[in-house]
Amino acid sequence: MDDDLPKQTGEDAWEFFYEKRVPEPDELVMVRVNSIDDMGVMCSLLEYNDLEGFLPLSEISRKRMRSVLRHVRVGQKQVLQVLRVDTERGYVDLSKKYVGAQEKELGSNKFEKGKHVHSIAKRLAEVTHQPTKATFEKLIFPLYQQVRHPYEGFKAFASEDEDIFSGIVEGVTDEIKAHLKKIVVQRMAVQPVKLGSQIELTCYSFAGIEDIKRALHAGLDAADANDGVKIQLISSPVYLVWLQTIDEEKGKKILGSVITAVKEDIAQSGGNLNIIKDPQPIGKDFDVATGASI
C-alpha cells in the first residue's frame, strides 16, 4: 500500500514520525489546513511527511454550518480523525465531526510527543553525520515497539542514565548515547521535582529510640539506592520522607513502599506510624535542609 503513495526525496523531506507511512482508520492526526473550496478542505498530515488529506464539508460538523471559516481556517493546525486511506488518489479522507475536547487533547499529546522525538532524532542524525532515515530506522522506530513511548524513555535516559536501547537495539555506541543525552537535556529541559510525605512515628518500648531508628532504616532499605530516598526529622515525632525525581507517579509509589516498610517494622515493636501528609510535591517554601537526617 505504501508504494502507491507519492514519495518525497532528500533528507530534508523526511518528516515521518512513525515507522508506518500512512495512518490507520480512526487514528487521530494533527493536520495543517492548506486550502478551502466548495468541495472541502485540503490538509497536510504533519506526522506523515505532509501526506495530503481531504476533509469533506459534510465531515466538518454534525450541525448545520453557516460558515466553514467558523470551523477551519487556512494555516490552522487541527486534530482530525482518519476515515480512510485512499492510495489511488494519494491522500487520506478525514473527519472533524466526532473530534471533541477529549479527542483533541489525545491527538495533541500524541503529536507533541512525536514532534519532540522527531526533533531529537533529526538533531542526532546531524551531529553523528548519519542519514536521517537510517537514524530513525535503526534507533528510533524500534523504541516505538515497546510499551513506553520514546518520549518517556528519553526523559528517563537523560535524568537516570537508563539505557533505553538495552535489549532493543544492538550496537549503539557510547558516543552516540552521549550525543543523544546532551540533545535530550537541551531539547526537553527535564526538570526534577521533589516529593515528600510527612509521617508521625512513635514507639514506647524499652528501646523506643533504637526501635524507631531501626524502622526508618528498614524503610530506606526497601527502596533502591538509586532512588535517592531520604528521611529527615522535622520535629519529634514527625519525619519527612522525600526524594527527587522526574517521574512523579513512580516517585509516589517509591515513597509509599518506604512508608509501608517503616510501618510494618515499627509495629513489631509495638509502635505506630500515622501519615500526616501523603506523598506530594514539596513547595519551594519548604527547605528540606532544615531537617536532621537519620
N, C-alpha and C positions, 0 to 999 in steps of 0.2 A: 504493500500500500504506500509506503514512504517513497518508493521510487517514482510514483506517479505525480508527486508534488513538485512544484517549482523549486529549483536548487539555488542557493546563494553560494558564491565563491569568495575565496580570500579569507584571511584570518579575521579581518575586521568585521566580517559578516556573521561570525559565529556568535549567535545570541540565543542558542538553545540553553534553557535552564536544566532540562532533564534529558535522560538518555533517549526516551521516546521522542519522535519527531513531530507527532501530532497529538492533540489532546483526545480524551475519551468522552463519549456521550455523558452528559450530566455533570461533567467537570466544571468547576468554577475557574474562570480565567480572567486575567487583567488585560484590558484592551485599551488602545488609543483610538479615538474617533478621528477618521481621516476625512470623510465627506458624507453629506446627506443629500438625497434626492427623493423623487416621488416614489421610488420603489423601496427604499430603506436606507440603512446606514452601513458604510464601508469602514471596517476597523482593521487594526493590526494587532495580532496576539503577541504581547510583549515577552511572554515566556517561551515563545516558539519561533524565534528568529523572524519576527514580524510577519508570520504567516497571515494571509488575508482572511478576514472574517466578514460575514454579512449578517446584519441584524434587520430582518424584515419589519416594516412598520407595524404589522399585525402582532409582532412579538415584543413590542416595546412596553405595552401596558395592558392590564386586564380591564381598565376603564377606558371610556371614550376619550380620545385626545383632542384637545382644541389646538395644541401646537406641539410639534415634535421638539422644538427648541426648549420646551419646559422640561424635557426628559433627557435629551442628549445635545451636546454641542461639539463642534469641531475642535480638536485639540484636547478634549477632555479625556481623562482616564476613568474607566468604569469596570466594575466586576460584572461579568455576564456568564450565562450558563451555556454550555455547548449542547446543541440539539443533535447535530450530525456532522460527520466529516465527509465532505464531497471531494474525492480525489480527482474526478473528471473535470470539475470546474476549477479545482486548485485552491479552494478555500473552505472555511468552516461556517456552518449555519449556527447562529447564536440566538439567544433569547434573554430578555430582561424581565419578562412577566412575573416570574416567581422568585426573583432575587430580592429578598427582604433584608432587613438590618443584620440578621444573623449570618446570612449568606455573604453579605458584603464584608463583614468582619472576617469570616473564614477565608474568603478569597483574597482579601488584602493581606492578611497574615501570611498566607501561603506565598504570595508574590513577594512580600518584603523579605521573608527568609530566603527565598530563592534568589532574589536580587543581591543580597549580601554574599551568599555563597558564590554566585556568578562573578561578582566583582572581585572577590578574593582570589578565585581561581584564575581569572584573566591576569591579575597582577602577578600571581605566582608564575604563570607562563612567561611573562615578560622578564622577570628577574632571573629566572632559571634558563632563559633563552631556549624554551621548548615551544613547539607548536601548540596553539591554544586548544585545538581539537584534541590533540594527544593528551594534554594535561587533564582535560575533562574525562576522557575515556579511561585513562589509566588510574587517576587519583580520586576524582570526584564522583563519577557515576556509581562506582562500586559502593560508596558510602550510602547512597540512596537505597541500597538493597537491605540495609539494616533497619531495625525498628526506629532508631533515633534519627532525626533529621541531621544532615551535615552541619547545619547552623548550630544546633545544640552541641554537637561534637566539637566544633571549632571553639566554642566557649570553654568547654572542659579542657581542651588541648592547651589553650592559652593560659588558663589560670591554675590548672592542676597537673600539667605535664602528662595528661592521659594520652597514651599512644593510640589514637583513633584508627590507625591503619593496621594495627596488630591483628592478625588472623583474617584480614580482609584484603589488603593489598600488599604484595610482596615487593621487595627491592627498593623501598623508599629510603633514600639515604638520609643521614643525619643533617647534611647540608640543606636538603630540600625541606626537612622538618623545621630547621632553624629559620629559613626564609619564610615558611608558612606561619610560624608562630609570630614573627615580627609583623607580618602583614595583618594577621588576625587582631593582634593587640591594637594596631593603628586604626584598622577599619571598624572594629566592633566596640572599641573602648570599654572592655569588660570591667565593670565596677563591682567589687565585692561588697557584701552587706554584712553587718554584724547582727547576729541573732542571739537573744538571751532569754532565760527563764529564771524567775526568782522562786526559790524554794525555802521552806521553813523546816529545819531538821532538828529534832530533839531526841534525846536519849537519857534516861535517868538511871541507867545501870551503874554498877560499881565502877566500871571502867568507861563511863559515858563518853568522855572526850576522845579516848582512843578508839572506841567503837564508831564514833562519828567520822573520825579520820579514815578508818578502815573502809567504811561505807562509801565515802567520797572517792577514795582511790579505786574502789570496785567499779564505781561509775565511769571513771576515766579509762579503766581497763576494758570496759565494754565498747569503747569507741576505738577506731583505728588511729594509730599515731599520726597519720597524715591528715586526719580530720581537724586537728588543732583545737580540740575542746579544752576549755579552761574552767576551773571552778574557783571563785573568789568569795571571801567572807565580806558581806556588806556591813552587817551589824548583827551579832549573835542574837537569835539563832537563824538569821536569814543569809542565804548564799545566792550568788549569781552563777548560773551555768551558761556559758556562752562560747560562741565560735564565730569565725569569719568565713563566708562562703559566697559563691556566685549563684548557687542553686538553692533558693530559699526553701523549697519543699523538701529537698534532700536534707538540708540543714536542720529543719524542724524534726524530721524523723530521727536524725542522729541524736539531737538533744533529748528527744523522747525516750530513746533507748538507754541513754545515760541515766536519766532520772529514774527510769524503771529499775535499773540495776542498783542504784543507791537505795531506793525504797525497799527492794527485796532484801538487801544486805542488812540495813538498819533494823528491819522487822525481826530479824533473827536474834537481835539483842534487846528486843522489847521496845525499840524506838519507833518514831513516827516521822513521816515526811508529808508535808502539805505543800501543794503547788500554789504559790501566791499569784504568779503571773505565768500563763502559758508561753511557750516559745514564740517570740515575735521580734521584729526588727528593733534594735536599740537606737533610740534617737541620739542626735548629735549632742544633746544637752546632758547625756549620761556618760560619765567618764569611768570606763572600766578600770582605769589605772588606779582609782582611789581605793579599790578593794584590796584585801590581802589575799594572795594566792595560797592555796593549801599546800 
